[in-house]
Amino acid sequence: MRILHVTDAYLPRQGGIEMHVRDLARAQSKAGDVVDILTLTRQDRPVDLVEPVSVTRPHAGARLSDKARFMFAHRNDGVALGYDVVHAHCSTISPLSFLAFSTPGSARLMTVHSLWRRYTPLYRGFDHLLHWSEWPVTWSAVSHAAAHDVRRAARRPFDVAVLPNGIDLDDWEATPRVGPPGQLRILAVMRLAARKRPMPLLAILRDLRRAVPERITISAVICGDGPSRQSMERYLARHQMNSWVTLTGHVSRAEVRRQMAAADVFVAPAQLESFGIAALEAHAAGLPVVGRRGTGLSDFIADGESGVLVDGDRQMTRVLAKMATNEEHKTLSTSAELETFRWPVVLQRHRDLYQEAGARLDTPKVDRTA
C-alpha cells in the first residue's frame, strides 16, 4: 500500500506521537508498504531517519505564516499524489492533521493520541459546526480510555476503534530484579513537560523519602528532556534531592533498556496518559508499573498483578512506600496481553482499519433523517 502519515508533531521533537509515527512508518516500510510522512515540525537539527521513509516538512526556520501556507499547499496530498490511505495522527490541537483529513477523495483513518476529556465541550462544538463525526472516515484511538473520550466528544453515537502502539517484544525481554534488599530503585521515562506531570513526580519522591525509614535506600532516575527541566533542577537543588534523584536528559532506547534492567519499579504520574509507550516497554521488561487509573495504562497493566494503578499522588506515594518496606515489587509479573502489542499484530490491525477506511470511501452516505 501507499500510505501517507500526517502528523503535526514529529522528530526531531521527542514525544509519544513522534516516536510512534516513526516506528510505525519503519515497521510498515519493512513489511513492504510505501510510506511517507507529512508534518508541521521543522528540521532545525539532524535527525536519524531510515529510508525509504520520506518526510515532507516546512523549511528550517519557518514561521507561523510559513507553516500556514505549508498546510494549505499540502492539504490535498493524499488525493493529488495517489496514496491508498491518509493516516492522520491527532493530539488535542492538530491543525495540519484536521485540515488534511477534512479533504475528501482518499481513504482516511484518524488516530487520536491524547485524552480529550478536558476538551469535550470544544470538540462537541466543532462537531455541531463541522459535523466531523459524520465524515466518511474511520476513527481510532490508541487506547480504550482515549476512544471513550472521543466518543463522548461527538454529538452523536459513532464508532471509534482501538489502535494501540506497537513494540518489538524481543527488545524488552523480562529480566530478573537482582538488586540487594533494603532499597527501592525508581525509574521514569517521559517528556519533561507539564502534561506529563514531572514536577508532581518530584513532590511524590520527596514525600516518599520522608515516609520511608532512613535505613532503606531510595533512588530515582528520570529519563527525558523538555521545557520543565530547569524547574526540576531548581526543585532538586532547593530540597537537597540531587544526591538520590538523577535527571539524565534524552537518552537512547539502548540506555532506557539498561536503566530498566537496573530499576525496581517504573512510575508514570501523568493523569492524561492516552497510551504510555514507555510504561508498556517497562512492563515488557518485567518492571512493575505504578501509574494512574483511567489512563491508557489500563489496557496492559493488570492492577495488583503486573503493577498498581492509583487514583492520586498520595496513593502513589503510599504504594511506593509499601514496595520499599515490604519489597512486594519483586513478586509482580507481566500480563498475557503483551502479545497484542507486538508489531505484526499491530500492523495487521492497521491494515484492517485501512481497508475499512477504503470501504467507507466507496460507500454512499446514508441519509439518517429518512
WOCORWO-V362762 format. One record per backbone hydrogen bond with DSSP energy under -1.0 kcal/mol. CO is the residue of the C=O (numbers start at 1). NH is the residue of the N-H. Records with the same first field share a line. If there is no record, write none. Layout:
CO->NH / NH
//
This chain:
1->34
2->84 / 85
3->36
4->87
5->38
6->89
10->13
15->19
16->20
17->21
18->22
19->23
20->24
21->25
22->26
23->27
24->28
25->29
26->30
27->31
28->33
29->32
34->3
36->5
37->56
38->7
50->53
54->37
56->39
59->62
63->67
64->68
65->69
66->70
67->71
68->72
69->73
70->74
74->77
76->80
77->81
78->83
79->82
85->4
86->109
87->6
88->111
90->113
94->98
95->99
96->100
97->101
98->102
107->86
108->138
109->88
110->140
111->90
112->142
116->119
119->123
120->124
121->125
122->126
123->127
124->128
125->129
126->130
127->131
131->134
132->135
135->137
138->110
139->161
140->112
141->163
143->147
144->148
145->149
146->150
147->151
148->152
149->153
161->141
167->343
168->171
169->172
182->217
184->219
185->264 / 265
186->221
187->267
188->223
191->193
192->228
193->196
194->197
197->201
198->202
199->203
200->204
201->205
202->206
203->207
204->208
205->209
206->210
207->211
208->212
213->216
217->184
219->186
220->246
221->188
222->248
223->190
225->192
226->229
228->232
229->233
230->234
231->235
232->236
233->237
234->238
235->239
236->241
241->244 / 245
244->220
246->222
249->224
252->256
253->257
254->258
255->259
256->260
257->261
258->262
260->263
265->187
266->290
273->296
276->280
277->281
278->282
279->283
280->284
281->285
282->287
283->286
285->175
288->266
289->308
290->268
291->310
295->298
296->299
297->300 / 301
302->305 / 306
305->333
306->289
307->304
308->291
310->293
312->316
313->317
314->318
315->319
316->320
317->321
318->322
319->323
320->324
321->325
322->326
323->327
327->330
328->331
335->338
336->339
337->340
338->341
339->342
341->167
342->346
343->347
344->348
345->349
346->350
347->351
348->352
349->353
350->354
351->355
352->356
353->357
354->358
355->359
356->360
357->361
358->362
366->368
367->370
//
